Amino acid sequence: DPTEKKDFELALATFRKGEFAGAISAFATFLRKYPETGFRQSALFWLASAKYVKREYLDAANQLKAFTSMNEGHAKFPEAMLTLANAQVELKLPVEAKKTLEDLIAQFPNSEAAEAAKERLPKLKMP
């Protein structure tokens, strides 16, 4: 659907301009308007990323969990796992963050996100 694609691209352009509050609104509206869209996983990723930047860590984590419950073949999957771990750290959930980082390294060992995870893992403050 060309309208659906255009709406997704407009929301993404809003994110890329650094208008994160607008991107949150645009992606949330997009997901409500097109609940069965093929862009669902991508929209969840960008919505979560905007929420993370706006320090809405709980919502970001929930969106990223929804994202990661889908297709692991998505190009942003490793980055989503890393952002989820970062949100978990911000939410003071180090055990969950450690598991997310370890899973990221195990599932995507050659990704840039896994390299970042390897650096962050030893720095986690465990209870």
C-alpha positions, -999 to 999 in steps of 0.1 A, spaced: 0 0 0 17 33 -11 -1 53 16 11 29 43 47 31 30 45 69 28 32 71 64 61 49 76 87 69 57 73 102 71 75 88 107 111 77 100 120 111 85 107 127 117 129 105 138 160 112 116 154 149 120 158 144 157 121 152 164 117 123 189 84 134 204 70 138 170 84 104 159 68 87 190 35 102 180 39 93 143 50 57 149 23 51 175 -3 65 151 11 44 123 9 12 144 -27 19 153 -37 28 117 -19 -3 102 -20 -30 129 -12 -58 103 15 -38 85 46 -55 71 65 -25 87 53 -35 122 87 -47 135 105 -17 120 80 7 134 83 -9 169 121 -6 167 120 31 158 92 39 183 113 22 210 144 41 199 126 74 201 113 65 235 147 55 247 162 89 236 133 106 254 143 86 285 110 67 285 129 36 295 100 14 306 80 20 274 111 16 253 119 -17 270 83 -29 264 84 -19 227 118 -36 223 105 -68 239 77 -68 214 102 -62 186 125 -90 198 96 -115 201 93 -113 163 116 -122 134 153 -125 145 163 -119 109 155 -82 110 185 -60 103 180 -40 135 177 -71 158 212 -69 174 208 -31 179 174 -36 194 188 -61 219 216 -37 228 191 -8 233 169 -32 254 199 -40 276 206 -3 280 170 4 290 172 -24 315 203 -8 330 185 25 333 155 7 349 180 -8 374 175 -43 362 211 -55 359 202 -92 359 179 -88 329 204 -65 312 232 -91 317 210 -119 302 201 -96 272 238 -88 266 248 -124 268 220 -135 245 230 -107 220 267 -119 220 256 -156 216 231 -149 188 249 -122 169 286 -126 177 299 -108 147 277 -77 150 288 -43 161 261 -45 188 278 -76 201 311 -58 203 295 -31 223 278 -57 245 312 -73 252 325 -40 264 294 -32 286 290 -67 302 320 -64 326 309 -29 336 274 -40 348 269 -36 386 253 -67 398 234 -70 431 
